[in-house]
Amino acid sequence: MIYPVDPVIDYARPCMLAEIALKDMHNAALARDYDAAVVKGIEAMVEVRLSIQNLKLMKEQEDALRNKATPV
């Protein structure tokens, strides 16, 4: 029998990808490739936004579980 599995909400991977994009942005700026630096900066912002969305979702789920729990 196959049991349904809840998807894992991952905030860390987008956060790490944002960190890499920021490093690449810095390196591109040092190399005076400003167009590439801007692209990498935009990539970093997208990843940060995904990370924040996932953190908010994690908080909502945790709050829902906390509200569902019986008081001690």
C-alpha positions in Angstrom: 0.0 0.0 0.0 1.3 3.5 -0.9 0.8 6.1 1.8 0.6 9.8 0.8 3.5 11.8 1.9 3.3 15.5 2.7 5.7 17.6 0.6 8.7 18.9 2.4 8.7 22.7 2.8 12.3 23.8 2.2 13.5 27.3 3.1 17.2 26.4 3.2 17.8 25.5 -0.4 16.5 28.8 -1.8 18.5 30.6 0.8 21.7 28.8 -0.2 21.0 29.5 -3.9 20.5 33.2 -3.0 23.9 33.1 -1.3 25.5 31.6 -4.4 23.8 34.1 -6.7 25.0 37.0 -4.5 28.6 35.7 -4.6 28.3 35.4 -8.4 26.9 38.9 -8.6 29.9 40.2 -6.6 32.4 38.3 -8.8 30.7 39.6 -12.0 30.8 43.1 -10.7 34.5 42.8 -9.9 35.0 41.5 -13.4 33.1 44.6 -14.6 30.4 42.4 -16.2 27.6 44.6 -14.9 24.8 43.0 -16.9 25.7 39.6 -15.5 25.9 41.1 -12.0 22.4 42.5 -12.4 21.0 39.1 -13.6 22.6 37.4 -10.6 21.2 40.0 -8.2 17.7 39.3 -9.6 18.2 35.6 -9.2 19.2 36.2 -5.5 16.0 38.2 -4.9 13.8 35.5 -6.4 15.5 32.9 -4.2 15.1 35.0 -1.1 11.4 35.5 -1.9 10.9 31.8 -2.2 12.7 31.2 1.1 10.5 33.8 2.8 7.4 32.3 1.4 8.4 28.9 2.6 9.2 30.2 6.1 5.7 31.8 6.2 4.1 28.6 5.2 6.1 26.7 7.8 4.9 29.2 10.5 1.3 28.8 9.3 1.5 25.0 9.6 3.1 25.2 13.0 0.5 27.7 14.3 -2.3 25.4 13.0 -0.8 22.4 14.8 -0.4 24.5 17.9 -4.0 25.6 17.8 -5.2 22.1 17.2 -3.3 20.6 20.2 -5.2 20.1 23.4 -4.1 22.4 26.3 -2.1 20.7 29.1 
